[in-house]
Amino acid sequence: MRNRTRFAKGFTLIELMIVVAIIGILAAVAIPAFMKYIKKSKNSEAKINVERIYNGGKSYFEANQQFVQRASALVPAATACSGAGVVAKHAAGDWVDSDEWEALNFEMNDAFLMQYNYIGLPGSMSAVAQGDLDCDTTLSSFTQAATQNNGTFVGGSLVTVNPNE
């Protein structure tokens, strides 16, 4: 009988199964962490733009001693969902500019995921971002509000509802 070890090359079935098991365990840990990271990155758009709208409202108040008056619908009117579980960013051209948005010094020049609103009343304002980041009909909402007290701007902190939806 010939010496089998001299001709044996490659991996045994057990060695290959161990490698496949290790890859499976790594994937089971890495994929959920990656998905969480993706959702957090999508949330950053909303947080940044709500802060931009809020700061625009604050600057306008400091210059004019009143809030920009606006009470209208979200812009754009529809979420970024193009079907169940399918997210398609809004094109920059979907942004509807107005005198109020210009007074806030806010515009969208790049594709975006969320819908935005600014609600300005005589004594208060709210900057709002809302969207369905995974198209499951559950909305994420980001709001930062402010009021005025005897001509002084009184700011609030960012409030989030369902941030990872």
C-alpha positions as CSV (number, residue, x, y, z in Angstrom):
1,M,0.0,0.0,0.0
2,R,1.2,3.4,-0.9
3,N,1.9,6.1,1.7
4,R,-1.3,8.1,1.6
5,T,0.1,11.2,3.4
6,R,2.5,11.8,0.5
7,F,-0.4,12.3,-2.0
8,A,-2.9,14.0,0.4
9,K,-3.4,17.6,-0.4
10,G,-6.1,20.1,0.5
11,F,-8.5,20.4,3.5
12,T,-10.6,17.7,5.1
13,L,-14.3,18.0,5.3
14,I,-14.2,18.8,9.0
15,E,-11.8,21.6,8.5
16,L,-14.1,23.1,5.8
17,M,-17.1,22.8,8.1
18,I,-15.3,24.6,10.9
19,V,-14.4,27.5,8.6
20,V,-18.1,27.7,7.4
21,A,-19.3,27.7,11.0
22,I,-16.9,30.5,12.0
23,I,-18.0,32.6,9.0
24,G,-21.7,32.0,9.9
25,I,-21.1,33.2,13.5
26,L,-19.2,36.3,12.3
27,A,-22.0,37.1,9.9
28,A,-24.7,36.6,12.6
29,V,-22.9,39.2,14.7
30,A,-21.8,41.6,12.0
31,I,-25.0,42.0,9.9
32,P,-27.3,43.4,12.8
33,A,-24.5,45.7,13.9
34,F,-24.1,47.0,10.3
35,M,-27.9,47.5,9.9
36,K,-27.9,49.5,13.1
37,Y,-25.1,51.6,11.8
38,I,-26.9,52.3,8.6
39,K,-30.0,53.4,10.4
40,K,-28.0,55.8,12.6
41,S,-26.4,57.3,9.6
42,K,-29.8,58.0,8.1
43,N,-30.9,59.6,11.3
44,S,-28.0,62.0,11.2
45,E,-29.5,63.7,8.1
46,A,-32.6,64.5,10.1
47,K,-30.7,65.8,13.1
48,I,-28.5,68.0,11.1
49,N,-31.3,69.5,9.0
50,V,-33.6,70.0,12.0
51,E,-30.7,71.9,13.7
52,R,-30.2,74.0,10.5
53,I,-33.9,74.9,10.4
54,Y,-33.9,75.6,14.2
55,N,-30.8,77.8,13.9
56,G,-32.3,79.7,11.0
57,G,-35.4,80.4,13.1
58,K,-33.2,81.5,16.0
59,S,-31.2,83.9,13.7
60,Y,-34.4,85.3,12.3
61,F,-35.9,85.9,15.7
62,E,-32.7,87.6,17.0
63,A,-32.8,90.0,13.9
64,N,-36.5,90.6,13.9
65,Q,-37.8,89.9,17.4
66,Q,-40.4,87.5,16.0
67,F,-40.5,84.0,14.5
68,V,-40.9,83.3,10.8
69,Q,-44.7,82.8,10.4
70,R,-45.4,79.5,8.7
71,A,-48.0,76.7,9.3
72,S,-48.1,74.4,6.4
73,A,-47.5,70.8,5.4
74,L,-44.4,68.7,5.3
75,V,-42.1,69.2,2.3
76,P,-42.1,67.1,0.2
77,A,-45.6,65.8,0.7
78,A,-44.8,62.1,0.5
79,T,-42.3,59.8,2.3
80,A,-39.2,58.5,0.5
81,C,-40.8,55.0,0.2
82,S,-41.4,53.7,-3.3
83,G,-42.9,50.4,-2.1
84,A,-42.9,48.1,0.9
85,G,-39.4,48.0,2.3
86,V,-38.0,50.1,-0.6
87,V,-36.5,53.4,0.3
88,A,-35.7,55.8,-2.6
89,K,-34.2,59.2,-1.7
90,H,-36.1,62.4,-2.6
91,A,-34.3,64.2,-5.4
92,A,-33.1,67.8,-4.6
93,G,-35.6,68.9,-7.2
94,D,-38.4,67.6,-5.0
95,W,-37.7,70.4,-2.5
96,V,-40.4,73.2,-2.7
97,D,-38.8,76.5,-1.8
98,S,-40.8,79.4,-0.4
99,D,-40.2,82.8,1.2
100,E,-40.4,81.2,4.6
101,W,-37.7,78.7,3.9
102,E,-35.5,81.5,2.4
103,A,-36.1,83.6,5.6
104,L,-34.8,80.5,7.6
105,N,-31.9,80.3,5.2
106,F,-32.7,76.6,4.5
107,E,-32.8,74.7,1.3
108,M,-32.0,71.2,0.1
109,N,-29.3,70.9,-2.6
110,D,-28.7,67.1,-2.4
111,A,-30.9,64.0,-2.4
112,F,-32.6,63.5,1.0
113,L,-34.6,60.9,2.9
114,M,-36.9,62.9,5.3
115,Q,-39.8,65.3,5.1
116,Y,-39.3,68.6,6.7
117,N,-41.5,71.3,8.2
118,Y,-41.2,74.5,10.1
119,I,-44.1,75.7,12.2
120,G,-43.9,79.3,13.2
121,L,-46.5,81.0,15.3
122,P,-46.4,84.4,17.0
123,G,-44.9,83.0,20.3
124,S,-43.3,79.8,19.2
125,M,-41.6,77.8,16.5
126,S,-40.9,74.1,15.8
127,A,-38.4,72.5,13.3
128,V,-39.6,69.1,12.3
129,A,-38.2,66.1,10.3
130,Q,-40.2,63.0,9.7
131,G,-39.7,59.9,7.6
132,D,-40.1,56.2,7.3
133,L,-36.5,55.0,7.0
134,D,-37.3,51.3,6.4
135,C,-40.8,51.7,4.7
136,D,-42.7,49.7,7.4
137,T,-45.2,52.6,7.8
138,T,-43.8,53.5,11.3
139,L,-42.5,57.1,11.2
140,S,-39.4,58.5,12.8
141,S,-39.8,62.0,14.0
142,F,-37.3,64.6,15.1
143,T,-38.5,68.0,16.6
144,Q,-36.8,71.0,18.1
145,A,-38.9,73.8,19.4
146,A,-38.5,77.2,20.9
147,T,-40.6,79.9,22.5
148,Q,-40.1,83.5,23.3
149,N,-40.5,85.1,26.7
150,N,-40.7,88.9,26.9
151,G,-38.7,89.2,23.7
152,T,-36.1,86.6,24.7
153,F,-35.5,83.5,22.7
154,V,-36.0,80.3,24.8
155,G,-34.7,77.2,23.1
156,G,-35.5,73.6,23.6
157,S,-33.7,70.4,23.0
158,L,-34.1,67.8,20.2
159,V,-36.9,65.4,20.8
160,T,-36.9,62.1,18.9
161,V,-39.7,59.6,18.5
162,N,-38.9,56.1,16.9
163,P,-35.5,57.2,15.8
164,N,-34.6,53.8,14.3
165,E,-37.7,53.1,12.4
